[in-house]
Amino acid sequence: MSKFGQLATMVKAPRPQARVPVPVEGKTTLGAFGMSFDTSRAAQLDTFSTVSEVFTIVDRNADTFAQAAMEAEVVRKRSRRSSPARHPEQRAVTSHAVIDLLAEPNPHLDTYDYFYQWSQGVDLVGESFGLFAGPNGKMGLLPTEIWPMPSNIMIAVPDSREYLGGWMHLGPEGQRTPVKTSELMFTKRYNQRNPYRGIGPIQALMIDLDASRNAALWNANFFYNSAEPGGIIEFPDGISDADWETFVARWEDSHRGVHNAHRVASIEHGKWVNRAWSMKDMQFTDLRRMSREQILFGFGFPKTMAGQTEDVNRATALAAMTVHAHGITRPKLTKVKSTFERQLFPKFTGGESLEWEFQDPAPVDQELEEQLAESRTSRWVNLVGIGADPDSAAEHVGIEPITWNGFPEPGGSGSDNGGVVPGDGPDIDALPHARIEEARLMAEVAQKVYLAVANKVVTDAEARDVLRMAGWDIPEGPLPEMPEPAAPVPEPVPPGLEQEGSLVEVPELEALVRAALGTGR
């Protein structure tokens, strides 16, 4: 088979377009309410370079998203019954054409830049285009490259029966190139007024963005025009056209520009009438602040991440990053996952069995993670202690499987007994806190049982059963003879075993405690 034939067999036939039961027409609401400024997609893209707040928000959104997307992996889809914690290696994909494509979308674009521009497009115009190209740059074959396309040069071609007939690409010199829907990857934020195109926060903020931009231009023109309030020059008797042109030229030469500010002006046959508002009257400081807050609100962007550090501490900063991750970054990752698995992966052999898996982009709260890990481990220990399968218990509590070798045998090595080496007695200082507490409780139970036997409250057999349930290794036969019970006498106890009251002085009890600690139960 020829190489072309091999490529042809690798490319899956495009999914047939679903027919639309009724015609669909896309409209836009931009330009309503008598707005005279430019609301085209090109103008929306230009806000990234003309409005500082938009640049900060879109740039940081794109950077955060690109970093999270680069950590995602292409893996095999898992069945609903499989557990990712038990068999993660069974889903790993180490070599595939899709992985190579995402590692280098095209010779002039790396992975970071691809995801960065994708986020830019979604934030600015609510959509993103990626044109597929095969070998030698031809469309329609196995995609080996992805070329991002600006939204303002892509025109939807609606179809009354097929919903979307395709796209028209506008070249720099007016060329029109038809593009099939199967030849590009299109992502959008759904627009009810125009289902063919996307919608983003910029469209909703165009009035506020225009006000913010005009306020900045007014400030600039204020300094450009001598940094003085404007006014009117009146000529009660009127002047000729020649005299007027001479006057205007002299005035601009003498008083226009910051370098000519505050120069004394002389007006021949005329008078100055001040008709302008001052900077204080215009309240541009409040206007810019309100516009900034409205832009942040439109994007759902935390003000802390925009560099506003008033009343900020570690807790509020962590909360802001968490809100940003959950409200902005994770929805974008979910959208890319859906787009890849529906429009890109099926073009490759075996691609339908792959999925794009990303990690939670939220920052890690180390203190909370430690508390959760301790709680889950304790639950695992409790489940295993009552006879549950260790692997099943680990899956149930949500932790990685832990190797369980059972309780150590008496007389085992030091490593099997928590680092305690058997001998004349255990090194109390070297015992872990949990084992010290365990020994204290066991000694307390033993003390009460021996007192109960001495006072004829329980029989020897009942006492042996109680001690065995408490973890003691009790030999068969009657318990050692006990002296008459006496009032507790304060006696020094080993460090770490302190408690209210004291243990009864019983040599057999001391030997059992040492044996339990030395063997680690």
C-alpha positions as CSV (number, residue, x, y, z in Angstrom):
1,M,0.0,0.0,0.0
2,S,1.3,3.5,-0.9
3,K,2.1,6.1,1.8
4,F,-1.0,8.0,0.7
5,G,-3.1,4.9,1.1
6,Q,-1.7,4.4,4.6
7,L,-2.6,8.0,5.5
8,A,-6.1,7.6,4.0
9,T,-6.8,4.6,6.2
10,M,-5.7,6.4,9.3
11,V,-8.1,9.3,8.8
12,K,-11.6,8.5,10.0
13,A,-14.6,9.7,7.9
14,P,-16.1,12.9,9.3
15,R,-19.2,12.5,11.3
16,P,-22.3,13.3,9.2
17,Q,-23.8,16.7,9.9
18,A,-27.2,16.5,11.7
19,R,-30.0,18.1,9.7
20,V,-31.7,21.0,11.3
21,P,-35.5,20.7,11.7
22,V,-36.0,24.5,11.2
23,P,-33.8,27.3,9.7
24,V,-31.5,29.0,12.1
25,E,-30.4,32.6,11.8
26,G,-27.6,34.2,13.7
27,K,-27.8,37.9,14.8
28,T,-25.8,40.1,17.1
29,T,-26.8,42.7,19.6
30,L,-23.7,44.7,19.3
31,G,-24.2,48.3,18.1
32,A,-27.6,48.6,19.9
33,F,-28.6,51.5,22.1
34,G,-27.3,54.0,19.6
35,M,-23.6,53.1,20.2
36,S,-21.5,54.8,17.5
37,F,-18.2,53.3,18.4
38,D,-16.7,50.2,16.7
39,T,-18.0,46.9,18.1
40,S,-16.6,44.5,15.5
41,R,-14.6,41.5,16.5
42,A,-11.4,43.3,15.4
43,A,-12.3,46.1,17.9
44,Q,-12.9,43.5,20.6
45,L,-9.4,42.0,19.9
46,D,-7.9,45.5,19.9
47,T,-9.0,46.1,23.5
48,F,-6.2,43.8,24.6
49,S,-3.7,46.4,23.4
50,T,-5.7,49.6,24.2
51,V,-7.2,49.0,27.6
52,S,-4.7,48.3,30.4
53,E,-7.2,46.4,32.6
54,V,-8.1,44.1,29.8
55,F,-4.5,43.3,29.1
56,T,-3.8,42.5,32.7
57,I,-6.8,40.2,33.1
58,V,-6.6,38.4,29.8
59,D,-2.8,38.0,30.1
60,R,-3.0,36.4,33.5
61,N,-5.9,34.3,32.6
62,A,-4.1,33.0,29.6
63,D,-0.8,32.4,31.5
64,T,-2.5,30.5,34.3
65,F,-4.5,28.4,31.8
66,A,-1.5,27.6,29.6
67,Q,0.5,26.4,32.6
68,A,-2.4,24.1,33.8
69,A,-3.0,22.8,30.2
70,M,0.7,21.9,29.8
71,E,0.4,19.6,32.8
72,A,-2.5,17.6,31.3
73,E,-2.0,14.2,29.8
74,V,-3.5,12.1,27.0
75,V,-4.6,8.8,28.6
76,R,-6.9,5.9,27.8
77,K,-10.5,6.3,28.8
78,R,-11.3,4.4,31.9
79,S,-14.5,2.4,32.4
80,R,-17.0,3.5,34.9
81,R,-16.0,0.7,37.2
82,S,-12.3,1.1,37.1
83,S,-10.3,3.0,39.7
84,P,-7.7,5.5,38.7
85,A,-6.0,5.1,42.1
86,R,-5.5,1.4,41.8
87,H,-4.2,1.0,38.3
88,P,-3.0,4.4,36.9
89,E,-0.3,2.8,34.8
90,Q,-2.9,0.9,32.7
91,R,-4.2,4.2,31.3
92,A,-1.0,5.9,30.5
93,V,-0.2,6.7,26.8
94,T,3.5,7.3,26.2
95,S,3.5,7.5,22.4
96,H,0.8,8.7,20.0
97,A,0.5,11.1,17.1
98,V,-1.9,13.2,19.1
99,I,0.8,13.7,21.8
100,D,3.3,14.7,19.2
101,L,0.8,17.2,17.6
102,L,0.0,18.9,21.0
103,A,3.8,19.0,21.8
104,E,4.4,21.1,18.7
105,P,1.1,22.4,17.1
106,N,3.1,23.9,14.2
107,P,6.7,24.8,13.5
108,H,6.2,28.4,14.7
109,L,4.1,27.7,17.8
110,D,4.9,25.7,20.9
111,T,2.4,24.2,23.4
112,Y,2.4,27.1,25.8
113,D,1.7,29.7,23.0
114,Y,-1.0,27.5,21.6
115,F,-3.0,27.3,24.8
116,Y,-2.1,31.0,25.6
117,Q,-3.7,32.3,22.4
118,W,-6.7,29.9,22.8
119,S,-7.5,31.5,26.2
120,Q,-7.0,35.0,24.6
121,G,-9.5,34.3,22.0
122,V,-12.1,32.9,24.4
123,D,-11.7,35.9,26.7
124,L,-11.7,38.6,24.0
125,V,-14.3,37.3,21.5
126,G,-15.7,34.2,23.1
127,E,-14.3,31.8,20.5
128,S,-11.1,30.2,19.2
129,F,-10.3,28.7,15.8
130,G,-7.6,26.1,15.0
131,L,-7.1,25.2,11.3
132,F,-5.9,21.6,10.6
133,A,-3.1,21.1,8.2
134,G,-1.7,17.8,7.0
135,P,1.6,17.0,5.2
136,N,2.8,19.9,3.0
137,G,0.3,22.2,4.6
138,K,-2.7,20.6,2.8
139,M,-6.1,20.5,4.5
140,G,-8.3,17.5,4.8
141,L,-5.6,14.8,5.5
142,L,-4.3,13.5,8.8
143,P,-3.7,16.6,10.8
144,T,0.0,17.1,11.6
145,E,-0.3,20.8,12.4
146,I,-2.8,23.2,14.0
147,W,-2.8,26.9,12.9
148,P,-4.7,29.4,15.1
149,M,-6.9,31.7,13.1
150,P,-8.0,35.2,14.3
151,S,-11.7,35.4,14.8
152,N,-12.2,38.5,12.7
153,I,-11.2,36.8,9.5
154,M,-13.5,33.8,9.8
155,I,-17.0,34.1,8.5
156,A,-19.7,31.5,9.2
157,V,-21.6,30.1,6.3
158,P,-25.1,29.1,7.6
159,D,-27.1,26.4,5.9
160,S,-30.8,26.1,6.3
161,R,-30.7,22.3,6.3
162,E,-27.2,21.4,7.6
163,Y,-27.1,24.2,10.2
164,L,-23.6,25.2,9.3
165,G,-22.3,24.7,5.8
166,G,-18.7,25.7,6.6
167,W,-16.5,28.8,7.0
168,M,-15.0,31.4,4.8
169,H,-11.5,32.5,5.5
170,L,-10.6,36.1,4.5
171,G,-7.1,36.6,3.3
172,P,-5.0,39.7,3.8
173,E,-5.7,40.9,0.3
174,G,-9.3,40.0,0.2
175,Q,-9.0,36.4,-0.8
176,R,-11.8,34.1,0.2
177,T,-11.0,30.5,1.0
178,P,-13.8,28.1,1.9
179,V,-13.1,25.9,4.9
180,K,-15.0,22.7,5.8
181,T,-16.2,22.2,9.3
182,S,-14.1,19.1,9.5
183,E,-10.9,21.0,8.5
184,L,-10.8,23.2,11.7
185,M,-11.3,23.0,15.4
186,F,-13.8,25.5,16.7
187,T,-14.5,26.4,20.4
188,K,-17.0,28.9,21.5
189,R,-18.9,30.2,24.5
190,Y,-22.4,29.7,23.4
191,N,-24.3,32.8,22.2
192,Q,-28.1,32.6,22.2
193,R,-28.4,35.5,19.8
194,N,-25.9,34.1,17.3
195,P,-25.5,30.3,17.7
196,Y,-22.8,30.2,15.0
197,R,-20.4,32.4,16.9
198,G,-19.2,32.8,20.5
199,I,-19.7,35.6,23.1
200,G,-17.3,36.7,25.7
201,P,-17.1,39.3,28.5
202,I,-15.7,42.0,26.2
203,Q,-19.0,42.2,24.3
204,A,-20.8,42.8,27.6
205,L,-18.2,45.4,28.6
206,M,-17.9,47.4,25.4
207,I,-19.7,50.5,26.8
208,D,-17.6,50.5,30.0
209,L,-14.4,49.9,28.0
210,D,-15.2,52.7,25.7
211,A,-15.9,55.0,28.6
212,S,-12.6,54.0,30.2
213,R,-10.7,54.5,26.9
214,N,-12.3,58.0,26.4
215,A,-11.4,59.0,29.9
216,A,-7.8,58.1,29.3
217,L,-7.9,60.1,26.0
218,W,-9.5,63.1,27.7
219,N,-6.7,63.1,30.3
220,A,-4.1,62.9,27.5
221,N,-5.7,65.7,25.6
222,F,-5.9,67.8,28.7
223,F,-2.1,67.9,28.9
224,Y,-1.8,68.1,25.1
225,N,-3.9,71.2,25.1
226,S,-1.7,73.2,27.5
227,A,-3.0,71.4,30.6
228,E,-5.5,74.3,31.0
229,P,-9.3,74.3,31.0
230,G,-10.9,75.0,27.6
231,G,-12.9,78.1,26.8
232,I,-14.2,80.4,24.1
233,I,-12.6,83.5,22.5
234,E,-15.2,86.0,21.6
235,F,-14.8,88.8,19.0
236,P,-17.7,91.2,19.5
237,D,-17.1,93.1,16.2
238,G,-16.1,90.0,14.2
239,I,-12.9,89.5,12.1
240,S,-12.2,88.5,8.6
241,D,-11.2,85.1,7.5
242,A,-7.6,86.1,6.9
243,D,-7.4,87.6,10.4
244,W,-9.0,84.5,11.9
245,E,-6.5,82.1,10.2
246,T,-3.6,84.3,11.4
247,F,-5.0,84.3,14.9
248,V,-5.4,80.6,15.1
249,A,-1.9,79.9,13.8
250,R,-0.4,82.3,16.3
251,W,-2.4,80.9,19.2
252,E,-1.5,77.3,18.5
253,D,2.1,78.2,18.1
254,S,2.2,80.1,21.4
255,H,-0.1,78.1,23.7
256,R,-0.7,74.5,22.4
257,G,1.2,71.7,24.1
258,V,2.5,71.1,27.6
259,H,5.7,73.0,26.9
260,N,3.7,76.1,26.4
261,A,1.5,75.7,29.5
262,H,0.8,78.8,31.7
263,R,2.2,81.3,29.2
264,V,0.6,84.7,29.3
265,A,-1.8,85.1,26.4
266,S,-2.8,88.4,24.6
267,I,-6.0,88.6,22.6
268,E,-6.4,91.5,20.2
269,H,-10.0,92.7,19.8
270,G,-11.3,89.7,21.6
271,K,-11.9,88.3,25.1
272,W,-11.5,84.9,26.8
273,V,-14.6,83.2,28.2
274,N,-13.9,80.1,30.4
275,R,-16.5,77.4,29.6
276,A,-14.8,74.2,30.6
277,W,-15.2,71.9,33.6
278,S,-12.1,71.3,35.8
279,M,-10.6,67.9,36.4
280,K,-12.2,68.0,39.9
281,D,-15.7,68.6,38.3
282,M,-15.2,65.7,35.9
283,Q,-14.2,63.3,38.7
284,F,-12.1,61.2,36.4
285,T,-10.4,59.4,39.3
286,D,-13.7,58.0,40.4
287,L,-14.7,57.3,36.8
288,R,-11.6,55.2,36.2
289,R,-11.9,53.4,39.4
290,M,-15.5,52.5,38.7
291,S,-14.6,51.3,35.2
292,R,-11.8,49.2,36.6
293,E,-14.2,47.5,39.1
294,Q,-16.8,46.9,36.4
295,I,-14.2,45.3,34.1
296,L,-13.0,43.0,36.9
297,F,-16.6,42.1,37.7
298,G,-17.3,41.4,34.0
299,F,-14.5,38.9,33.8
300,G,-15.1,37.5,37.3
301,F,-11.5,38.2,38.0
302,P,-10.3,38.6,41.7
303,K,-8.9,42.1,42.3
304,T,-6.1,40.6,44.3
305,M,-4.7,38.9,41.2
306,A,-4.9,42.2,39.3
307,G,-2.3,43.7,41.7
308,Q,-4.7,45.5,44.1
309,T,-3.2,44.6,47.5
310,E,-5.3,46.6,49.9
311,D,-6.5,44.6,52.9
312,V,-4.9,41.4,51.6
313,N,-3.4,38.7,53.7
314,R,-2.4,35.1,53.1
315,A,-5.9,33.7,53.6
316,T,-7.6,36.1,51.3
317,A,-4.9,35.7,48.6
318,L,-5.2,31.9,48.7
319,A,-9.0,32.3,48.5
320,A,-8.6,34.6,45.5
321,M,-6.4,32.1,43.7
322,T,-8.9,29.3,44.5
323,V,-11.8,31.3,43.2
324,H,-9.8,32.1,40.0
325,A,-8.9,28.4,39.5
326,H,-12.5,27.1,40.0
327,G,-14.3,29.9,38.2
328,I,-12.0,30.6,35.2
329,T,-9.2,28.1,34.7
330,R,-11.1,24.9,35.3
331,P,-14.1,25.7,33.1
332,K,-11.6,26.4,30.3
333,L,-9.8,23.2,30.8
334,T,-13.1,21.3,30.7
335,K,-14.0,23.1,27.4
336,V,-10.7,22.2,25.8
337,K,-11.1,18.6,27.0
338,S,-14.5,18.4,25.3
339,T,-13.2,20.0,22.1
340,F,-10.2,17.7,21.8
341,E,-12.2,14.6,22.5
342,R,-14.9,15.5,20.0
343,Q,-13.1,17.3,17.2
344,L,-9.4,16.2,17.3
345,F,-8.9,12.8,18.8
346,P,-11.4,10.9,16.6
347,K,-9.3,11.9,13.5
348,F,-6.7,9.4,14.6
349,T,-6.8,5.7,14.7
350,G,-7.8,4.6,18.2
351,G,-8.5,8.3,19.1
352,E,-12.0,7.5,20.3
353,S,-10.5,5.5,23.2
354,L,-8.4,8.5,24.4
355,E,-9.2,11.4,26.7
356,W,-7.4,14.6,27.8
357,E,-7.0,14.4,31.6
358,F,-6.0,17.5,33.5
359,Q,-5.2,18.1,37.2
360,D,-7.2,20.3,39.5
361,P,-5.7,23.8,39.0
362,A,-6.7,25.1,42.5
363,P,-3.7,25.9,44.7
364,V,-2.9,23.3,47.4
365,D,-3.6,24.3,51.0
366,Q,-0.8,22.4,52.7
367,E,-2.3,22.5,56.2
368,L,-5.7,21.2,54.9
369,E,-4.0,18.4,52.9
370,E,-2.1,17.2,56.0
371,Q,-5.3,17.1,58.0
372,L,-7.1,15.2,55.3
373,A,-4.2,12.7,54.9
374,E,-4.1,12.1,58.6
375,S,-7.9,11.6,58.7
376,R,-7.9,9.2,55.7
377,T,-5.0,7.2,57.1
378,S,-6.8,6.8,60.4
379,R,-9.9,5.6,58.7
380,W,-7.8,3.1,56.7
381,V,-6.2,1.8,59.9
382,N,-9.6,1.4,61.5
383,L,-11.0,-0.5,58.5
384,V,-8.0,-2.8,58.3
385,G,-8.2,-3.3,62.0
386,I,-11.7,-4.7,61.7
387,G,-10.7,-7.1,59.0
388,A,-11.2,-5.1,55.7
389,D,-9.0,-5.9,52.7
390,P,-6.1,-3.3,52.8
391,D,-6.4,-2.4,49.0
392,S,-10.2,-2.1,49.2
393,A,-9.9,0.0,52.3
394,A,-7.4,2.3,50.6
395,E,-9.7,2.8,47.6
396,H,-12.6,3.5,49.9
397,V,-10.9,6.2,51.8
398,G,-9.2,7.7,48.7
399,I,-5.5,7.0,49.3
400,E,-2.8,5.1,47.5
401,P,-2.6,1.4,48.4
402,I,-0.4,0.6,51.4
403,T,1.5,-2.6,51.8
404,W,0.2,-4.5,54.8
405,N,2.3,-7.3,56.3
406,G,0.1,-8.0,59.3
407,F,1.1,-7.8,62.9
408,P,4.8,-8.7,63.6
409,E,5.5,-12.0,65.2
410,P,7.0,-12.0,68.8
411,G,10.7,-11.9,68.8
412,G,10.9,-10.3,65.3
413,S,13.6,-7.9,64.2
414,G,13.8,-4.3,65.4
415,S,12.5,-3.0,62.1
416,D,9.3,-5.1,62.5
417,N,8.7,-3.6,65.9
418,G,8.7,0.1,65.1
419,G,12.4,0.4,65.8
420,V,12.2,-1.2,69.3
421,V,14.8,-3.9,69.9
422,P,13.8,-6.6,72.4
423,G,15.9,-6.9,75.5
424,D,15.6,-6.4,79.2
425,G,13.1,-3.6,78.5
426,P,12.0,-1.2,75.8
427,D,13.6,2.2,75.3
428,I,10.7,4.3,76.2
429,D,12.2,7.5,74.7
430,A,12.5,5.8,71.3
431,L,8.8,4.6,71.2
432,P,6.4,6.5,68.9
433,H,3.7,8.5,70.6
434,A,1.0,6.1,69.3
435,R,2.7,3.1,70.9
436,I,3.2,4.8,74.2
437,E,-0.5,5.7,74.3
438,E,-1.3,2.1,73.3
439,A,0.9,0.7,76.1
440,R,-0.7,3.0,78.7
441,L,-4.2,1.9,77.8
442,M,-3.2,-1.8,77.8
443,A,-1.6,-1.4,81.2
444,E,-4.7,0.4,82.5
445,V,-6.9,-2.5,81.3
446,A,-4.6,-5.1,82.8
447,Q,-4.6,-3.3,86.1
448,K,-8.4,-3.2,86.3
449,V,-8.7,-6.9,85.3
450,Y,-6.2,-8.0,88.0
451,L,-8.1,-6.0,90.6
452,A,-11.4,-7.5,89.4
453,V,-9.9,-11.1,89.8
454,A,-8.5,-10.3,93.2
455,N,-11.8,-9.0,94.4
456,K,-13.6,-12.1,92.9
457,V,-15.6,-9.9,90.4
458,V,-14.6,-12.0,87.4
459,T,-13.2,-15.5,87.0
460,D,-9.7,-16.4,85.7
461,A,-11.2,-17.6,82.4
462,E,-13.2,-14.3,82.0
463,A,-10.1,-12.3,82.8
464,R,-8.0,-14.1,80.2
465,D,-10.7,-13.5,77.5
466,V,-10.8,-9.8,78.3
467,L,-7.0,-9.4,78.2
468,R,-6.8,-11.3,74.9
469,M,-9.4,-9.0,73.4
470,A,-7.3,-6.1,74.6
471,G,-4.3,-7.4,72.7
472,W,-2.4,-9.3,75.4
473,D,-0.6,-12.6,74.6
474,I,-2.0,-14.6,77.6
475,P,-0.8,-18.2,78.0
476,E,-3.2,-21.0,78.7
477,G,-3.8,-21.9,82.4
478,P,-4.8,-19.9,85.5
479,L,-3.5,-16.4,86.0
480,P,-0.6,-15.9,88.5
481,E,-1.6,-15.6,92.2
482,M,-2.4,-12.0,93.1
483,P,-1.6,-10.4,96.5
484,E,-4.4,-8.8,98.4
485,P,-5.4,-5.5,96.8
486,A,-3.9,-2.5,98.5
487,A,-4.4,1.2,98.2
488,P,-2.6,2.7,95.2
489,V,0.8,4.0,96.2
490,P,2.4,6.6,93.9
491,E,5.3,5.1,92.1
492,P,7.5,6.5,89.4
493,V,6.5,5.3,85.9
494,P,8.5,5.3,82.7
495,P,8.6,8.5,80.7
496,G,5.7,8.7,78.3
497,L,3.4,6.4,80.4
498,E,2.3,9.1,82.9
499,Q,-1.3,9.2,83.8
500,E,-3.5,10.2,86.6
501,G,-3.0,7.7,89.5
502,S,-0.5,4.9,89.2
503,L,-0.1,1.2,88.4
504,V,-0.3,-1.5,91.1
505,E,3.1,-3.0,91.9
506,V,2.7,-6.4,90.4
507,P,5.8,-8.1,89.0
508,E,3.8,-10.3,86.6
509,L,2.0,-7.2,85.2
510,E,5.3,-5.4,84.7
511,A,6.6,-8.4,82.8
512,L,3.6,-8.5,80.6
513,V,3.8,-4.8,79.8
514,R,7.5,-5.2,78.8
515,A,6.7,-8.2,76.7
516,A,4.0,-6.4,74.9
517,L,6.2,-3.4,74.2
518,G,9.2,-5.5,73.2
519,T,7.3,-7.5,70.7
520,G,5.1,-4.7,69.4
521,R,2.0,-6.9,69.8
